[in-house]
Amino acid sequence: MEANWIKVLETEDLIKAKLAKNALKANQIESAIIDKQDSAYVVLGFAEVCVPEIKAEAATAVLKEQDLF
């Protein structure tokens, strides 16, 4: 992942992060999930959805439209 990416969503629910990634992909916005959940205790930690900084505003709009933000 390049240095100019920015976090647009942080959630404790990995499924929500994957739904966000799919919504962004459907709108031609590249994204990545950074899973920061504890591997032993999945309920601890969170996942981040990141996009290129130049796409952050569009990504935020998509996530709000899909009620994922």
MILO-447713 format. One record per residue (C-alpha): y, z, x; residue number from 1. Coordinates in pm, 1 decimal. Each point is the difference from the previous one (the first is absolute). Last residue first. Layout:
residues N
+----------+----------+----------+-----+
!       c2 !       c3 !       c1 !  nr !
+----------+----------+----------+-----+
!        Y !        Z !        X ! NUM !
...
+----------+----------+----------+-----+
***
This chain:
residues 69
+----------+----------+----------+-----+
!       c2 !       c3 !       c1 !  nr !
+----------+----------+----------+-----+
!    523.2 !    759.9 !  -2025.6 !  69 !
!   -319.1 !   -137.9 !   -150.3 !  68 !
!    146.9 !    -79.3 !   -342.2 !  67 !
!    -73.7 !   -374.6 !     54.1 !  66 !
!    369.2 !    -92.6 !    -25.6 !  65 !
!     87.3 !    289.5 !    233.2 !  64 !
!   -254.6 !   -124.2 !    254.9 !  63 !
!    133.2 !   -355.8 !    -21.0 !  62 !
!    361.8 !    117.1 !     42.5 !  61 !
!    -94.3 !    214.3 !    300.4 !  60 !
!   -175.9 !   -297.9 !    157.4 !  59 !
!    306.8 !   -221.2 !    -48.6 !  58 !
!    221.2 !    258.3 !    172.0 !  57 !
!   -247.9 !     56.8 !    282.0 !  56 !
!    -57.4 !   -370.4 !     80.8 !  55 !
!    231.8 !    -17.9 !    304.1 !  54 !
!   -150.1 !    325.6 !    129.7 !  53 !
!   -350.8 !   -144.7 !      4.7 !  52 !
!   -218.3 !    202.1 !   -237.1 !  51 !
!   -165.3 !    342.7 !     14.4 !  50 !
!   -218.4 !    183.6 !   -250.5 !  49 !
!    -66.5 !    357.2 !    108.6 !  48 !
!   -306.5 !    208.2 !    -82.5 !  47 !
!    -12.9 !    376.4 !    -32.2 !  46 !
!   -151.7 !    316.8 !    133.9 !  45 !
!   -254.1 !    249.6 !   -126.5 !  44 !
!   -208.2 !    -87.9 !   -306.9 !  43 !
!   -227.7 !   -214.1 !    216.8 !  42 !
!   -125.2 !    306.9 !    184.8 !  41 !
!   -219.0 !   -103.8 !    295.4 !  40 !
!    181.3 !   -327.7 !     69.3 !  39 !
!    341.2 !    163.0 !    -33.2 !  38 !
!    232.7 !   -247.0 !   -167.6 !  37 !
!    257.6 !   -184.7 !    208.9 !  36 !
!   -101.0 !   -347.4 !   -116.4 !  35 !
!    262.2 !   -254.2 !    106.4 !  34 !
!    -10.5 !   -282.5 !   -250.8 !  33 !
!    149.5 !   -333.4 !     99.1 !  32 !
!    216.0 !   -250.9 !   -182.0 !  31 !
!     88.1 !   -370.8 !    -12.8 !  30 !
!    208.1 !    -95.0 !   -302.6 !  29 !
!   -115.6 !   -318.3 !   -179.1 !  28 !
!     51.6 !    151.2 !   -347.7 !  27 !
!   -374.3 !     32.2 !    -66.6 !  26 !
!    -24.8 !    161.9 !    344.9 !  25 !
!    254.8 !    263.3 !   -104.6 !  24 !
!   -197.0 !     84.5 !   -312.9 !  23 !
!   -321.5 !     17.6 !    205.6 !  22 !
!    159.9 !    235.6 !    254.4 !  21 !
!    132.0 !    219.0 !   -282.2 !  20 !
!   -345.2 !     17.7 !   -159.0 !  19 !
!   -142.6 !     95.2 !    341.2 !  18 !
!    256.3 !    279.6 !     36.9 !  17 !
!    -79.2 !    122.2 !   -352.1 !  16 !
!   -370.1 !      7.2 !     93.9 !  15 !
!     83.1 !    202.8 !    312.7 !  14 !
!    161.0 !    270.2 !   -216.8 !  13 !
!    203.6 !    252.4 !    202.7 !  12 !
!    289.7 !   -243.8 !     -9.1 !  11 !
!    275.9 !   -133.2 !    223.3 !  10 !
!    167.5 !   -328.4 !    -89.2 !   9 !
!    254.1 !   -234.2 !    160.0 !   8 !
!    -60.4 !     84.7 !    367.1 !   7 !
!    175.5 !   -240.1 !    238.1 !   6 !
!   -115.5 !   -266.1 !    243.8 !   5 !
!    214.6 !   -112.2 !    293.3 !   4 !
!   -232.5 !    130.1 !    273.2 !   3 !
!   -269.1 !   -257.1 !    -72.5 !   2 !
!   -340.8 !     93.9 !   -138.3 !   1 !
+----------+----------+----------+-----+
***
